[in-house]
């Protein structure tokens, strides 16, 4: 049986392998938080990143 870890997004206890925990450096997400992150407009930012996505760069002339 795999150990229980806390989801980095909501704190719910999830069952994941120690190998995955080490690969993700302890930043495991439950399936609900992972779906929300993938479907959000700023999907490149981490959950709880504390800010809005960076604005687009101005065109160079």
N, CA, C and O atoms as a MOPAC input file, in Angstrom:
PM7 MOZYME 1SCF
protein

 N      0.84100 1    -1.18000 1     0.00000 1
 C      0.00000 1     0.00000 1     0.00000 1
 C      0.88300 1     1.23800 1     0.00000 1
 O      1.85800 1     1.30400 1     0.74800 1
 N      0.55100 1     2.22000 1    -0.83200 1
 C      1.30900 1     3.46100 1    -0.92000 1
 C      0.99000 1     4.36400 1     0.27000 1
 O     -0.11100 1     4.30300 1     0.81700 1
 N      1.94700 1     5.20100 1     0.67200 1
 C      1.70800 1     6.11400 1     1.80000 1
 C      0.78500 1     7.26800 1     1.40800 1
 O      0.56100 1     7.52900 1     0.22700 1
 N      0.25300 1     7.95300 1     2.42700 1
 C     -0.61300 1     9.09900 1     2.21000 1
 C      0.19600 1    10.38100 1     2.29700 1
 O      1.04000 1    10.53600 1     3.17900 1
 N     -0.06800 1    11.30000 1     1.37300 1
 C      0.57300 1    12.60800 1     1.35400 1
 C     -0.51800 1    13.66000 1     1.26800 1
 O     -1.62800 1    13.36800 1     0.82400 1
 N     -0.21300 1    14.87900 1     1.68800 1
 C     -1.16500 1    15.98400 1     1.58700 1
 C     -1.06700 1    16.61700 1     0.20800 1
 O      0.02700 1    16.80100 1    -0.32700 1
 N     -2.22600 1    16.95100 1    -0.36400 1
 C     -2.27100 1    17.66800 1    -1.63900 1
 C     -1.72500 1    19.07200 1    -1.40900 1
 O     -2.08000 1    19.71800 1    -0.42400 1
 N     -0.86500 1    19.55100 1    -2.30700 1
 C     -0.27700 1    20.88300 1    -2.17600 1
 C     -1.29800 1    21.97700 1    -2.46100 1
 O     -1.06700 1    23.13400 1    -2.11000 1
 N     -2.41700 1    21.64000 1    -3.08700 1
 C     -3.42300 1    22.63400 1    -3.42000 1
 C     -4.48000 1    22.80900 1    -2.35200 1
 O     -4.81200 1    23.93400 1    -1.97900 1
 N     -5.01400 1    21.69200 1    -1.85400 1
 C     -6.14200 1    21.78900 1    -0.91800 1
 C     -5.88900 1    21.08100 1     0.41300 1
 O     -6.65000 1    21.27300 1     1.36100 1
 N     -4.84800 1    20.27600 1     0.49800 1
 C     -4.50800 1    19.62500 1     1.75000 1
 C     -5.15800 1    18.27900 1     1.99200 1
 O     -4.91500 1    17.66300 1     3.03000 1
 N     -5.97600 1    17.80300 1     1.06900 1
 C     -6.62600 1    16.50900 1     1.24200 1
 C     -5.56300 1    15.40500 1     1.19800 1
 O     -4.55400 1    15.54300 1     0.50600 1
 N     -5.78400 1    14.32700 1     1.92400 1
 C     -4.84700 1    13.20800 1     1.95000 1
 C     -5.02000 1    12.36500 1     0.69200 1
 O     -6.12500 1    11.91800 1     0.38300 1
 N     -3.91400 1    12.14800 1    -0.03700 1
 C     -3.95400 1    11.35900 1    -1.26400 1
 C     -2.90500 1    10.26000 1    -1.19300 1
 O     -1.86700 1    10.41900 1    -0.55000 1
 N     -3.18100 1     9.15700 1    -1.84900 1
 C     -2.28400 1     8.01400 1    -1.87000 1
 C     -1.42500 1     8.08000 1    -3.12300 1
 O     -1.94200 1     7.99000 1    -4.23700 1
 N     -0.13500 1     8.23400 1    -2.95300 1
 C      0.80700 1     8.30100 1    -4.06500 1
 C      2.06900 1     7.52600 1    -3.68800 1
 O      2.30800 1     7.25400 1    -2.51200 1
 N      2.86900 1     7.17500 1    -4.68600 1
 C      4.11000 1     6.44700 1    -4.43300 1
 C      5.19400 1     7.39600 1    -3.93400 1
 O      5.16700 1     8.59200 1    -4.22300 1
 N      6.13800 1     6.85600 1    -3.19100 1
 C      7.26700 1     7.64300 1    -2.70500 1
 C      8.09800 1     8.12500 1    -3.89500 1
 O      8.64400 1     9.22700 1    -3.85900 1
 N      8.19700 1     7.31700 1    -4.93800 1
 C      8.95000 1     7.70100 1    -6.13800 1
 C      8.36500 1     8.97400 1    -6.74700 1
 O      9.10900 1     9.89700 1    -7.07700 1
 N      7.03700 1     9.03300 1    -6.90000 1
 C      6.39200 1    10.21700 1    -7.45100 1
 C      6.58600 1    11.42000 1    -6.53300 1
 O      6.82600 1    12.53300 1    -7.00200 1
 N      6.48200 1    11.19200 1    -5.22300 1
 C      6.68800 1    12.27300 1    -4.25500 1
 C      8.07700 1    12.88800 1    -4.42200 1
 O      8.23200 1    14.10800 1    -4.39400 1
 N      9.06600 1    12.04400 1    -4.59400 1
 C     10.44100 1    12.54300 1    -4.77400 1
 C     10.59900 1    13.24200 1    -6.12200 1
 O     11.26700 1    14.27300 1    -6.19900 1
 N     10.00800 1    12.71100 1    -7.17100 1
 C     10.09300 1    13.32900 1    -8.49500 1
 C      9.45800 1    14.71700 1    -8.49800 1
 O      9.98000 1    15.64000 1    -9.12300 1
 N      8.33800 1    14.86200 1    -7.80300 1
 C      7.61300 1    16.13100 1    -7.75800 1
 C      8.11600 1    17.04500 1    -6.63900 1
 O      7.56600 1    18.12700 1    -6.43000 1
 N      9.15300 1    16.62000 1    -5.92100 1
 C      9.74200 1    17.39400 1    -4.82500 1
 C      8.69600 1    17.77700 1    -3.77800 1
 O      8.71700 1    18.88400 1    -3.24000 1
 N      7.79700 1    16.86100 1    -3.50300 1
 C      6.79500 1    17.06000 1    -2.46800 1
 C      5.59400 1    17.88700 1    -2.88600 1
 O      4.71700 1    18.13500 1    -2.05900 1
 N      5.52000 1    18.32000 1    -4.12400 1
 C      4.41200 1    19.15600 1    -4.59700 1
 C      3.37500 1    18.29300 1    -5.31500 1
 O      3.16300 1    18.45100 1    -6.51700 1
 N      2.74000 1    17.39800 1    -4.59600 1
 C      1.73500 1    16.51700 1    -5.18400 1
 C      0.38100 1    17.19300 1    -5.17800 1
 O      0.04700 1    17.92200 1    -4.24400 1
 N     -0.40300 1    16.95200 1    -6.22400 1
 C     -1.75200 1    17.49000 1    -6.33300 1
 C     -2.74700 1    16.34500 1    -6.44500 1
 O     -2.46600 1    15.31800 1    -7.06300 1
 N     -3.92300 1    16.53800 1    -5.83400 1
 C     -4.99500 1    15.56300 1    -6.01500 1
 C     -5.55700 1    15.74500 1    -7.42400 1
 O     -5.23000 1    16.72400 1    -8.09600 1
 N     -6.37700 1    14.83600 1    -7.86800 1
 C     -6.89100 1    14.89800 1    -9.23600 1
 C     -7.74200 1    16.14600 1    -9.46800 1
 O     -7.72000 1    16.70800 1   -10.56300 1
 N     -8.48900 1    16.58700 1    -8.45600 1
 C     -9.32200 1    17.77500 1    -8.60900 1
 C     -8.46900 1    19.01500 1    -8.80900 1
 O     -8.73700 1    19.80900 1    -9.71000 1
 N     -7.44100 1    19.19600 1    -7.98000 1
 C     -6.55900 1    20.36600 1    -8.10700 1
 C     -5.76600 1    20.31300 1    -9.40500 1
 O     -5.51900 1    21.34800 1   -10.02300 1
 N     -5.36600 1    19.11700 1    -9.82300 1
 C     -4.62800 1    18.98300 1   -11.07300 1
 C     -5.50500 1    19.36900 1   -12.26500 1
 O     -5.03800 1    20.04000 1   -13.18600 1
 N     -6.77400 1    18.95000 1   -12.25200 1
 C     -7.71600 1    19.32400 1   -13.31300 1
 C     -7.93000 1    20.82800 1   -13.33900 1
 O     -7.94500 1    21.43500 1   -14.41000 1
 N     -8.09600 1    21.44000 1   -12.16200 1
 C     -8.29200 1    22.89100 1   -12.08900 1
 C     -7.08100 1    23.62200 1   -12.64000 1
 O     -7.22700 1    24.61400 1   -13.35400 1
 N     -5.88000 1    23.14000 1   -12.31400 1
 C     -4.65400 1    23.77900 1   -12.78700 1
 C     -4.53100 1    23.66500 1   -14.30600 1
 O     -4.15100 1    24.63200 1   -14.96600 1
 N     -4.84600 1    22.50400 1   -14.86600 1
 C     -4.73700 1    22.29700 1   -16.30500 1
 C     -5.78400 1    23.09400 1   -17.07500 1
 O     -5.52000 1    23.51500 1   -18.20100 1
 N     -6.96300 1    23.31300 1   -16.49800 1
 C     -8.04800 1    24.00800 1   -17.18400 1
 C     -8.05100 1    25.50700 1   -16.94400 1
 O     -8.82100 1    26.22200 1   -17.58500 1
 N     -7.21200 1    26.00800 1   -16.04100 1
 C     -7.20500 1    27.44400 1   -15.76600 1
 C     -6.46100 1    28.18400 1   -16.86900 1
 O     -5.57800 1    27.61300 1   -17.50900 1
 N     -6.80700 1    29.45700 1   -17.10200 1
 C     -6.14800 1    30.22500 1   -18.16400 1
 C     -4.64700 1    30.37500 1   -17.92900 1
 O     -3.88000 1    30.36800 1   -18.89300 1
 N     -4.21100 1    30.50900 1   -16.69700 1
 C     -2.78100 1    30.63100 1   -16.39700 1
 C     -2.21800 1    29.30600 1   -15.95500 1
 O     -1.61900 1    29.21600 1   -14.88400 1
 N     -2.39700 1    28.27200 1   -16.75700 1
 C     -2.01200 1    26.91600 1   -16.37300 1
 C     -0.51700 1    26.77400 1   -16.12700 1
 O     -0.09500 1    25.80900 1   -15.49100 1
 N      0.29600 1    27.70800 1   -16.61200 1
 C      1.73800 1    27.60700 1   -16.41800 1
 C      2.14300 1    27.99500 1   -15.01000 1
 O      3.25800 1    27.68200 1   -14.59200 1
 N      1.27200 1    28.66900 1   -14.25700 1
 C      1.61900 1    29.06500 1   -12.90100 1
 C      1.23300 1    27.97100 1   -11.92500 1
 O      0.26900 1    27.23700 1   -12.14300 1
 N      1.98200 1    27.87200 1   -10.86400 1
 C      1.71700 1    26.86800 1    -9.84900 1
 C      0.53800 1    27.31600 1    -8.98500 1
 O      0.28500 1    28.51500 1    -8.86700 1
 N     -0.18900 1    26.36700 1    -8.37900 1
 C     -1.28900 1    26.75900 1    -7.51700 1
 C     -0.75400 1    27.51800 1    -6.31300 1
 O      0.25800 1    27.13400 1    -5.72500 1
 N     -1.43500 1    28.59200 1    -5.95100 1
 C     -0.97100 1    29.40000 1    -4.83900 1
 C      0.27600 1    30.17600 1    -5.17200 1
 O      1.03800 1    30.53500 1    -4.27500 1
 N      0.50200 1    30.44300 1    -6.43900 1
 C      1.69400 1    31.14900 1    -6.87100 1
 C      1.76300 1    32.57900 1    -6.38500 1
 O      2.83500 1    33.18300 1    -6.39500 1
 N      0.63400 1    33.13500 1    -5.95600 1
 C      0.63800 1    34.44800 1    -5.37600 1
 C      0.74200 1    35.57600 1    -6.38800 1
 O      1.36800 1    36.59500 1    -6.09600 1
 N      0.17700 1    35.43500 1    -7.51900 1
 C      0.22700 1    36.53700 1    -8.47600 1
 C     -0.43500 1    36.16900 1    -9.77700 1
 O     -0.77900 1    35.01300 1   -10.02500 1
 N     -0.60300 1    37.17900 1   -10.59800 1
 C     -1.19200 1    36.94400 1   -11.89800 1
 C     -0.10300 1    36.57000 1   -12.88900 1
 O      1.07300 1    36.82600 1   -12.63300 1
 N     -0.47100 1    35.96800 1   -14.02000 1
 C      0.53000 1    35.62000 1   -15.02000 1
 C      1.20900 1    36.88100 1   -15.55600 1
 O      0.63200 1    37.96800 1   -15.52300 1
 N      2.41200 1    36.72900 1   -16.03800 1
 C      3.16100 1    37.87300 1   -16.55400 1
 C      2.48400 1    38.42100 1   -17.79800 1
 O      1.97300 1    37.65400 1   -18.61400 1
 N      2.47300 1    39.75400 1   -17.95300 1
 C      1.86800 1    40.33500 1   -19.15600 1
 C      2.72800 1    40.02100 1   -20.37200 1
 O      3.92200 1    39.75300 1   -20.23600 1
 N      2.12600 1    40.05200 1   -21.56700 1
 C      2.91300 1    39.77600 1   -22.77700 1
 C      3.96600 1    40.86300 1   -22.99600 1
 O      3.78000 1    42.01700 1   -22.61100 1
 N      5.05000 1    40.47400 1   -23.60700 1
 C      6.12100 1    41.41000 1   -23.90300 1
 C      5.71000 1    42.35400 1   -25.02200 1
 O      4.95900 1    41.98600 1   -25.92600 1
 N      6.21400 1    43.57000 1   -24.94200 1
 C      5.93000 1    44.54500 1   -25.98400 1
 C      6.67600 1    44.14500 1   -27.26900 1
 O      7.81000 1    43.67000 1   -27.21300 1
 N      6.03200 1    44.34000 1   -28.41200 1
 C      6.72100 1    43.96800 1   -29.67500 1
 C      7.97200 1    44.81700 1   -29.87100 1
 O      7.96300 1    46.02400 1   -29.62700 1
 N      9.02900 1    44.17900 1   -30.30800 1
 C     10.27200 1    44.90800 1   -30.55800 1
 C     10.23000 1    45.51200 1   -31.95200 1
 O      9.67600 1    44.92800 1   -32.88300 1
 N     10.81800 1    46.68000 1   -32.07700 1
 C     10.78400 1    47.36400 1   -33.38000 1
 C     12.08400 1    47.25700 1   -34.11100 1
 O     12.21400 1    47.77900 1   -35.21800 1

